[in-house]
Amino acid sequence: NVMVTKSGVKLLDFGLAKAMAPASPAVDVTAFPTQAAPVTREGTLIGTVQYMAPEQLQGREADARTDIFALGVLLHEMATGKKAFSGDTQASLVSSILRDEPQPISRLQPTSPPVLDHIVQTCLAKDPDDRWQAAGDVAKELRWITEGSRAGIAAVAPARRRPRGFVGWAVAALLAFLFLGNEVRRLRSVEDVRAVHSFLDPPPKTSFRLTGDDSAPIVLSPDGRKTAFGAGGRLWVGSLSTGVTTPLDGTEAGTFPFWSPDSRVVGFFSDGKLRLVEATGGPVRAIADAPNARGGTWGVRGTIVFSPDFRSGLFRVSPSSGPAVQITHLEAGKHTTHRWPSFLPDGEHVLYLAANHQDPRGEDSGIYAASLTGDPPRRLLSSYGSAQYASGWLLTVRDTSLLAFPFDLRQLTAGPEPVRVRDDINFDLGVWRGGFTASDNGVLAYQFAQAGIGGQLTWMNSSGHRLSTVGEKSEAYSPQLSPDGRRALAVLGDPNNDI
């Protein structure tokens, strides 16, 4: 009863949508003429079975989320031309709705945006609590696709910053994957090399921690098969082949994970320490002090290089523990931080960002290469963000553009003319880090760019209704309510902020 006409989409025969109170506990709605009874009693079966939610079929109380399920069935059918659930008899159809998961839209219709699977699957969750809770949520998700889609990649809800525990922005971010080598070659060649794209959701009932001082952004394993990331207050490891994610015990509040060269161990920071844990789980080992870390990297020669504090040089340490030795030193008046180290393939040289907190975008900020042998660091690029080497390119983000500079590993030089790989990648302004990661075999993962900088502090009541806004749109951290609930304390602005 949803018809597409020249003047738009029309809903017909509202009689079928009327709530009715039949005498018998289970009735086919098509057996009754349109009725005006406004109440649906619990235990009655009203509707066309093909589009009914599990709670309807089980005679439980229906609400707006029941209609969300029907909408999901409809969207699946519209996108694929096939019914979401099927059965030779009404009994087998009911069984399929209660038990089966419909085939993914992307499998039946490969040209569809992959994120549409996420939207529809959430609509079709068996438990109403796991569905979108209002039709407006579905509309918003669909609007993100239509407004953000370009180059054949579906745009998704941007991951807003939740630094320093800002729980008000608990938005489930999505990440896009593509084969970096193919994408760069496509941009430099007339031949259109087809990239492979996919999306990641956070584990159920969690949200990613992708940005901020205490974040754990996603990082690909060197072999391109696994991911490590923070969600729900701990670190997780995910398989790109199966989609299965597993929490790592002992990694609570872990930040900035990184992988060993053999893709078997995850390094991270928590409670002022650099720690290691097997990707399959097991005991966690602390190997060095890191009171306020800004990233780590693990080279093929077995050395870990890390930034232990937000105002420090880089240090190296053995994975088997031992004293950490400083390898870069801050130059007074020029740089106040060395951060986001990333090993080059030789296991001897490390890329890192050198910047100044007073003027992070100043001419002194840039990407440098340091040597474990003690050679003076070499400046490679002017930049105020992190960098990583991958597939013959030096990658870095400027604004929301991922740039790939041709890179000579022998000469340690970057070409002057970069290739623009993507224009929708998030940049974490608070810590000067690009929201991307690349594997040794050319897989790229990135976080979609934010719609805008900052957010708006808003007073809301317990029902979720907006009462008023506070101040101007700005980066906001760590809001805390006064005991009487009438005032709030917050840190506003970035990088220079006020109470």
N, C-alpha and C positions, 0 to 999 in steps of 0.2 A: 504493500500500500504506500510505498514511497515512489513517486513518479517524477521523472525529469521532463520538464516541458520547456518550450522556448523562453518562457518568462521566469523560469527558475524551478527549484525543487518543490513539489507539492506533497503534502500528506493527505491521503484520501481515506474515506470511510472511518471516521472517528468512532463509529459504533464499536469497532473491534477494540478500541482503546478504553472503552468505558469499563469501569470496575463494576462487576455484577455479583449478585449473591444468589446463585442457583440452589435448588433444593438438595441436589445430590452432591456428594463430596468430590466427584471427578466428572467433568462434563467437557465435551468438545465445544468450543465457543461458536463454531460455525453452525451448530444445531439450534442456536437461539437467535431470534431477531434482535436488532439493536434495542438495548434497554437503558434506562436512565439511572438505575440504582448506583449510588456513588460509593459504596463500600465493598471492598473485597475482604471476605472473611478468611481467617487463617484456616488452612486445611482444604481450601477449594482449589481446583485446577482450572485456571482460566487462561486461554491464549492458544496460539498456534504452536504445537509442540516443537517444531523445527527451531523456533526462536525463544524458547523458554529456558529460564535459568534453573540450575540445580535446585535452589531452594523452592521454586515453584513446583517442580516435579515431585519434590519430597513433601509437599503440603505445608511448608513452613511459611512464615510471614514474609511478604514481599515489600520492597521499598524502592526508592529511586535507583538503587544500585542494581536491581533486577532489570530495569530498563537499560542500564549500561551494558549488561550482558547481551541483551537483544541487539543493541547498537553494534557491539563487537561482531556478532554473527552477521549482521547486515554489511558491515564494512568488509569482512572477510569475503563474503559472497560478491560484493561489488568489485573487489580488487582481483579476484581469481576466476569468477564465473562458476565457482563450485560451492556446494553447501559446506559449511564448517563441520557439520556432523551428519552422519548418514546411517541408515538402517533399513533392512528389508521390511520390517514390521514396525508398528508404533512402539512396541516393547523394546525392540533392539535399538531404535532411535533414542528412546529415553535412556537406555543403558549407555549408549555412546556419549550422550551429553554428560551423564554423571561420572563417567570413567575416563574417556579418551581426551587427548589433546589434539586439536585440529592441526593439519599439516601447515607448516610456516608459509606465509604468503610468498616470501622470497624464494621458496622452493618451487611453488606452483607458477609464480610470475616473477622470473629473475630480474626484470627491469624495474620492479617496484622499489621504492626507497627502503633500505633495510630497517630503518627506525619504525616503519609502519608495523613490522612484526611486533616490536615492543609495545606499541600503542594497543594493537588489537589483542595480543596475548594478555595484557593487563585487564582489558575489558572482559576477557573470557575466563578469568580466574574462577575456580570453583567456589572459593570462599569469598563472600561479598566484601569482607574486610580487606582483601588483597586486591580488589578492583580499584579503578578510579572512583572517587567518592561522589563526583558530580559531573554532569554532562559538560559543564564549562571547562573542566580539566581536560577532557578529551578534545574539545574544540581548540583549546590553547595548544595542545600537542600537535594537532593537525595543522594549525596555523603556522607553527614553527617549521613544518616541512615545506609548506607552500611559499612562505616568505624567505626561507633561507636556502632552498635547494639551488645548487648551481654545479655545473660540470658533472652532473650525474651523481652527485653525492648529497644525501639528505642531510639538511641541517637539523640540529636537535636543540633541546633546551640547554642554554649555556650554563656552565657550572659557576655559580657565583662564589666569590671568595668567602671562606669561613675561617679567617685567621684567628689565632689565639682563642679558640673555643667559641666563636660566634655561632651559637646554635640556631639563631633565628634564620639562617640561610641554609637549612638542611635540604639542599636540592640535589637530586640524584643526577649527577653528570653522566654524559655518555662520551665515549672516546671513539675516534675513527682510526682505522688501520688501512694502510696501503703499502704496496711494494715500492719502496723509495727509489730503487734503481730504475724501475720501469717508469715511474712518474717523472723523474728528472730527464731520462732519455726522451720521454714523450714531449717534454717542454722544449728540448733542444733539437728535436728531429721533426721532419715533416710527417714521418710515419707515426700513426697513433697507436702506441703500445697500450694495451688494455690493462689497467691496474685492477687489483682485487681489493674490495672494500668490505669492512665489517664494523660492528659496533659492540661496545661493552657496556653492560649495566653493573652497578655495584651489587654485592651479594644481597639476598632478600633482607628487608627490614634494616638496611644500613644505607649510608651515603658516603661517597668518596671524600677523602681529605686531600684535595689536590693542590691547594694554594695556602700560603701563609707561613708564619714562623714555625708552627708546629705541624706542618703538613707532611704527608707521605705520598707524593705524586707517583703515578704509575711509571715503572721502569721495565723495559723488555730484557729478558735474558739474552746473553750473547748469541745463543743458537736460534733465537727467534721463536721459541716454542712456548715460553712461559712469561707471565707477568708477575710483578710484585707491587703491591700498593697498600695504602691504608684505607680502612673503612670500618665504621662501627667501633672505633677506639683501639684497633689492633691492626697488625699487618696480615695480609693474605697473599697466597700464591695461586695464580690461575693458569689453566691450560688453554692455549689457543686452539688446540685441536678438538677438545671435548667440551670446553666452556665451563668445566668444573672448577670451582674456587674453594680453597681450603684455608682456614685460619691457622696462624702459627702461634702456638701457645708460648707465653713468655715475652710477647712482643707488644704488650699493652703500651699505648702512648708512643710507639715507635715512629721515628721520623726519617725521611729522606733515604729510603732503601736503595741498595745497589747490589750487583751480582758479582760472584766470582767468575773467572774466565771460563771455567768448565760448566757454568750454569747450574751448579749443585748447591751453592751456599749463598745466603742473603746476608749482607751487612746492613746495619741500621744504627740509629742513635736513640737512646732513652736514658732517663735519669742521670744525665751528665756523662754517659759512657758510650764508646764505640763498641758495638756488640755484633756477634756472628751467630747464625743459626742455620742448620741444614734446611733446604727447601722442602724436604719431606717431613720436617718436624724433628724435635729432639731437644737436648739441653741447649741453653743459650749461654754463650761465653762473652765476658767483657774483656777487651784487650787494650783499651786506652781511654784516657780521660778526654771528654768532649763536652764541655759545659753548655754550649749553645751552638751546635754544629751547623755548618752550611755545606753539606755534601761530602761524598766519598767516592772513590773509584778503585778498582782492583785490577792490576796489570797482569799480563801473561807471564811475567817473571816472578809472580808471587808476592808482590809488594802492594800494600794498601796506602793510598794517599788520601788525606782528608783535611777538611778545614774545621778545627775543633771549636772555633768561636766566630761570632759574626764580625769581630774586629781582630783578626789574626792572619798570619801567613799560613802556608800549607805545611803539613807534617807527613812523614812516612812511618809505617810500622809494619812489622811482620804479622801475618795472620796467626802465628803461634804465640803471639803476645811478645812482650819485650818493650824496652823504652821507645817512645815516639821521638823522632828526630826531625827538627825543623828544616825544610828545604827551600822555602821562600821567605823573604823578610819584607815587611812593609817599609816603603820609602816615605819618610816623614814629609808632610806637606803635599804629597802627591796621591797616595792611596791609603785608605783606612781599612780595606778588606781585600782578602784573596779568597775566592769561593768557587763552588761548583767545579771541582777538578774532574777531568775526564781523560783517561789514558789514551794515548795513540797506540796503534797496533804493535809498535816495537817494544812496548813495555818499559821504555826508558824515559819517554817524554810525556808530559801531562799538560793538557789544555786547562786554562782556568780564567776566571774573570777577575780583573783588578779594577777597583772602583773607589770612589770617595763619597762618604755619606753626605757631605755638605753639597756636593754637586755631582750626583751619579751619572748625569748625562754630559758631563764636561769632557773636554778633549783629552784629559788624562786617562779616562776610563777606556778599557779595551780588553781584548782577548790576547793572552800571553801563552807561551809554551815554556815550561820549566823542565829542567833535566835532573834526573836523579844523581848524575855524576857531578853536579855542582857547577855546571856551566851557567853563565848569566842568563836570566830569562829573556826570551825574545818576543817582542810585540808583533802580533800578527794582524789584528784588525782593530779599528775603532768600534767600540760596542759598550753597551751598558747591560748586557744580558749574557746568559750562559751559552756555551757552545759545545758541540760534540762532533767528532769525526765519524763518517759513515760512508762506505762505498766510494771512496775517492773524493769526498766532499767534506767541507767544513760547514756545519749547519749552525745557524743562529737565528733568533727571532728579533725583528725590529718592528715595533708597534704590534701588528697582528700578522705580519708576513714572515713566513719561514723562508730564509734565503740560503742557498747552497753555493758556496765558493769553491771553485776547483782548488784542490790542495795537493801540493807536492810533499810527500812524506820524507824524501831524502833531503830536500833543501829547507824543509819546514817553512814554506811560503804559500800564501793564499792568493789566488788570482784576483784581479781587480774587479771583474765583472761577474756578479752572482747571478744564479738562476733563481727566479721566484717560484718556489714549489707550491706553496699554499698561501692564501690570504685570510684564513679564518682560524688562526691558532692563538690561543690565549697566552698572554704575557703577565706573569705575576709581578706587579709593580712593587709589592711590599718587600720582596726578597730578590728582585732582578733575575728572574728565572723564566726561560721559555717553557711553555707547557707541552714539551715533546720528548720523545725518546726513540732511539733507533737501535736495531740489533746488528750483529756482524754480517748477517746474510741479507740485509736490505729491507727489513720490515720497519715501518714507521708507525708510532702511535702518538696521537696528539689530542689535546683537550680543545674543544671549540672555544672560540673567543667569546668574551663577555659581550653582552649587548651594549654596555656602557660602563664607565668607570664610577665606582662608588655605589652606594645605596641610600635609601631614605629610612631613617629611624622612624618608626610608627608606633603610636600607642594603639593597642588592640584589646578588646575585652575577651573574656574566657570563651565566648562563642565564635571568636575569629573575626568579628566586625571591626573595621578601622574606626578609630575615634578621632585621632588627629596626628599630624606629623611633627617631627622635632627637628628644628634647624634646617639647613640646606642639605642637598644631596652631597654625600661625602663618604670616604672610606670610614667605617666605624668598627671598633674593636671592643670586645669584652664588656658589653653593657651589663650593669648590675642594678637591680631594683632596690630602693630603700625599704626598710622593714615595713613601713606603712603603705608601700605600693604607690606612693604619689610622686616620687621622683626617681630619676635614673641617672646613673653615672656611666659615662662612656668616654672612650678615646677616639677623637675625630681627626681625620686628615692623614695623609701618607705622601711622602716619607716624613714630613715635619708635622707632628700632631700636637694636640692640646687636650686637656681634660675638660 
